Amino acid sequence: MSTPEHFVLLAKYNADMNRNLYSAAERLPPGELTADRKAFFGSLAGTMNHLLAGDTIWLKRFATHPARFPALAAMDGMPQPGGLTHSFGDDLPTLRRHREQLDAIISAWAPQITATDLAQGFEYRSTRGDVYRKHFGSVVAHFFNHQTHHRGQASTLLTQAGVDIGVTDLLLWVPALEA
């Protein structure tokens, strides 16, 4: 479902789940955040850095959309990550500051998206410089799905380290309908 309301829901879900992820990571013993767990991005910190890099790259791309979303003006001052394995740091306070900043931008941006915006084509460049033109609504859906996918990996790494992140189901964020 690619509607503006759905993306507002996903922005809230992602911000809440990111807070849960970082709170759970606080319970790790020293050294466990950066311990190599043989995950795709190595450690939990590597996975968290990948999420920050991916979100930054996409938000900077979205800032070029013809709608010129006001909330994404904040991305102008942010440096472009050097790639998808860019490191913003290896300590939780530094990573959390970046995460909270991005989540605030995403939460402000989501309500600015309109159905007209979602229906447009969107052109962007990959990190290798390849040019793509895709349906904007589908690309925004990918953006949120990417966070959920890698946060699931982070949740598994935490579980393996003996830390429970709590309930992760989007269903808990979906509002109930009036009877």
One Martini backbone bead per residue (centre of mass of N, CA, C, O) as a GRO file, in nm:
protein
  179
    1MET     BB    1   0.090   0.041   0.029
    2SER     BB    2   0.096   0.371  -0.142
    3THR     BB    3   0.046   0.600   0.097
    4PRO     BB    4   0.076   0.866   0.289
    5GLU     BB    5  -0.034   0.732   0.551
    6HIS     BB    6   0.156   0.487   0.548
    7PHE     BB    7   0.424   0.652   0.576
    8VAL     BB    8   0.359   0.770   0.850
    9LEU     BB    9   0.345   0.501   0.994
   10LEU     BB   10   0.636   0.406   0.919
   11ALA     BB   11   0.783   0.638   1.058
   12LYS     BB   12   0.689   0.569   1.343
   13TYR     BB   13   0.781   0.280   1.356
   14ASN     BB   14   1.081   0.329   1.299
   15ALA     BB   15   1.140   0.519   1.535
   16ASP     BB   16   1.051   0.326   1.759
   17MET     BB   17   1.237   0.085   1.677
   18ASN     BB   18   1.502   0.238   1.703
   19ARG     BB   19   1.476   0.293   2.002
   20ASN     BB   20   1.466  -0.005   2.083
   21LEU     BB   21   1.737  -0.087   1.964
   22TYR     BB   22   1.915   0.111   2.133
   23SER     BB   23   1.818   0.017   2.410
   24ALA     BB   24   1.913  -0.274   2.377
   25ALA     BB   25   2.218  -0.208   2.318
   26GLU     BB   26   2.276  -0.094   2.609
   27ARG     BB   27   2.276  -0.405   2.733
   28LEU     BB   28   2.544  -0.453   2.639
   29PRO     BB   29   2.838  -0.552   2.669
   30PRO     BB   30   3.136  -0.471   2.640
   31GLY     BB   31   3.220  -0.500   2.285
   32GLU     BB   32   2.947  -0.613   2.141
   33LEU     BB   33   2.880  -0.399   1.923
   34THR     BB   34   3.173  -0.474   1.758
   35ALA     BB   35   3.137  -0.760   1.728
   36ASP     BB   36   3.195  -1.026   1.535
   37ARG     BB   37   2.898  -1.204   1.381
   38LYS     BB   38   2.891  -1.276   1.071
   39ALA     BB   39   2.756  -1.060   0.933
   40PHE     BB   40   2.709  -0.867   0.666
   41PHE     BB   41   2.825  -0.613   0.870
   42GLY     BB   42   2.929  -0.800   1.114
   43SER     BB   43   2.809  -0.597   1.321
   44LEU     BB   44   2.595  -0.407   1.484
   45ALA     BB   45   2.736  -0.143   1.409
   46GLY     BB   46   2.744  -0.205   1.105
   47THR     BB   47   2.435  -0.215   1.070
   48MET     BB   48   2.375   0.069   1.176
   49ASN     BB   49   2.551   0.216   0.969
   50HIS     BB   50   2.400   0.121   0.719
   51LEU     BB   51   2.134   0.256   0.786
   52LEU     BB   52   2.246   0.543   0.789
   53ALA     BB   53   2.357   0.545   0.503
   54GLY     BB   54   2.102   0.471   0.346
   55ASP     BB   55   1.923   0.700   0.452
   56THR     BB   56   2.099   0.934   0.361
   57ILE     BB   57   2.106   0.874   0.062
   58TRP     BB   58   1.797   0.878   0.014
   59LEU     BB   59   1.730   1.159   0.131
   60LYS     BB   60   1.909   1.311  -0.069
   61ARG     BB   61   1.750   1.218  -0.313
   62PHE     BB   62   1.463   1.317  -0.222
   63ALA     BB   63   1.551   1.625  -0.224
   64THR     BB   64   1.525   1.620  -0.560
   65HIS     BB   65   1.246   1.636  -0.573
   66PRO     BB   66   1.012   1.844  -0.713
   67ALA     BB   67   0.873   1.908  -0.426
   68ARG     BB   68   1.067   2.005  -0.215
   69PHE     BB   69   1.088   1.903   0.072
   70PRO     BB   70   1.128   2.079   0.358
   71ALA     BB   71   1.247   1.853   0.553
   72LEU     BB   72   1.501   1.797   0.344
   73ALA     BB   73   1.686   2.049   0.386
   74ALA     BB   74   1.867   1.914   0.614
   75MET     BB   75   2.047   1.745   0.405
   76ASP     BB   76   2.245   1.958   0.290
   77GLY     BB   77   2.449   1.947   0.557
   78MET     BB   78   2.505   1.656   0.484
   79PRO     BB   79   2.710   1.419   0.434
   80GLN     BB   80   2.818   1.197   0.208
   81PRO     BB   81   2.844   0.889   0.194
   82GLY     BB   82   3.091   0.657   0.073
   83GLY     BB   83   2.875   0.430   0.146
   84LEU     BB   84   2.719   0.136   0.280
   85THR     BB   85   2.988   0.120   0.496
   86HIS     BB   86   2.973   0.363   0.646
   87SER     BB   87   3.114   0.541   0.924
   88PHE     BB   88   2.983   0.711   1.220
   89GLY     BB   89   3.069   0.484   1.425
   90ASP     BB   90   3.133   0.271   1.748
   91ASP     BB   91   2.922   0.427   1.926
   92LEU     BB   92   2.616   0.474   2.058
   93PRO     BB   93   2.589   0.785   2.089
   94THR     BB   94   2.667   0.853   1.797
   95LEU     BB   95   2.456   0.681   1.651
   96ARG     BB   96   2.205   0.800   1.790
   97ARG     BB   97   2.226   1.088   1.688
   98HIS     BB   98   2.188   1.016   1.392
   99ARG     BB   99   1.923   0.863   1.415
  100GLU     BB  100   1.749   1.092   1.540
  101GLN     BB  101   1.787   1.290   1.311
  102LEU     BB  102   1.665   1.116   1.085
  103ASP     BB  103   1.390   1.053   1.221
  104ALA     BB  104   1.297   1.348   1.229
  105ILE     BB  105   1.300   1.391   0.925
  106ILE     BB  106   1.111   1.160   0.845
  107SER     BB  107   0.868   1.254   1.025
  108ALA     BB  108   0.842   1.531   0.867
  109TRP     BB  109   0.819   1.420   0.570
  110ALA     BB  110   0.580   1.218   0.543
  111PRO     BB  111   0.339   1.441   0.558
  112GLN     BB  112   0.442   1.578   0.273
  113ILE     BB  113   0.335   1.351   0.120
  114THR     BB  114   0.177   1.284  -0.184
  115ALA     BB  115   0.003   1.128  -0.424
  116THR     BB  116   0.140   1.280  -0.653
  117ASP     BB  117   0.430   1.218  -0.575
  118LEU     BB  118   0.404   0.901  -0.585
  119ALA     BB  119   0.321   0.898  -0.906
  120GLN     BB  120   0.592   0.970  -0.981
  121GLY     BB  121   0.877   0.999  -1.118
  122PHE     BB  122   1.226   0.890  -1.038
  123GLU     BB  123   1.550   1.028  -1.034
  124TYR     BB  124   1.866   0.850  -0.989
  125ARG     BB  125   2.173   0.770  -0.827
  126SER     BB  126   2.398   0.564  -0.769
  127THR     BB  127   2.697   0.504  -0.609
  128ARG     BB  128   2.817   0.446  -0.917
  129GLY     BB  129   2.624   0.644  -1.123
  130ASP     BB  130   2.372   0.519  -1.194
  131VAL     BB  131   2.075   0.558  -1.377
  132TYR     BB  132   1.739   0.604  -1.250
  133ARG     BB  133   1.383   0.523  -1.320
  134LYS     BB  134   1.114   0.550  -1.088
  135HIS     BB  135   0.869   0.492  -0.877
  136PHE     BB  136   0.831   0.672  -0.600
  137GLY     BB  137   0.654   0.490  -0.420
  138SER     BB  138   0.844   0.241  -0.444
  139VAL     BB  139   1.098   0.374  -0.326
  140VAL     BB  140   0.978   0.444  -0.050
  141ALA     BB  141   0.910   0.155   0.024
  142HIS     BB  142   1.202   0.061   0.021
  143PHE     BB  143   1.313   0.242   0.240
  144PHE     BB  144   1.141   0.113   0.471
  145ASN     BB  145   1.214  -0.186   0.418
  146HIS     BB  146   1.517  -0.164   0.468
  147GLN     BB  147   1.498  -0.103   0.765
  148THR     BB  148   1.346  -0.356   0.851
  149HIS     BB  149   1.545  -0.565   0.753
  150HIS     BB  150   1.804  -0.467   0.920
  151ARG     BB  151   1.664  -0.465   1.195
  152GLY     BB  152   1.624  -0.770   1.197
  153GLN     BB  153   1.922  -0.834   1.208
  154ALA     BB  154   1.977  -0.680   1.471
  155SER     BB  155   1.783  -0.846   1.643
  156THR     BB  156   1.933  -1.111   1.610
  157LEU     BB  157   2.202  -1.019   1.734
  158LEU     BB  158   2.078  -0.958   2.009
  159THR     BB  159   1.962  -1.235   2.070
  160GLN     BB  160   2.241  -1.381   2.054
  161ALA     BB  161   2.336  -1.182   2.307
  162GLY     BB  162   2.068  -1.177   2.512
  163VAL     BB  163   1.877  -0.951   2.371
  164ASP     BB  164   1.561  -0.799   2.391
  165ILE     BB  165   1.362  -0.587   2.180
  166GLY     BB  166   1.088  -0.697   2.128
  167VAL     BB  167   0.828  -0.601   1.965
  168THR     BB  168   0.809  -0.581   1.581
  169ASP     BB  169   0.519  -0.543   1.493
  170LEU     BB  170   0.334  -0.335   1.296
  171LEU     BB  171   0.046  -0.400   1.400
  172LEU     BB  172   0.073  -0.223   1.666
  173TRP     BB  173   0.052   0.057   1.480
  174VAL     BB  174  -0.218  -0.015   1.379
  175PRO     BB  175  -0.508   0.112   1.367
  176ALA     BB  176  -0.810   0.092   1.488
  177LEU     BB  177  -1.130   0.034   1.413
  178GLU     BB  178  -1.432   0.128   1.420
  179ALA     BB  179  -1.738  -0.038   1.498
   0.00000   0.00000   0.00000
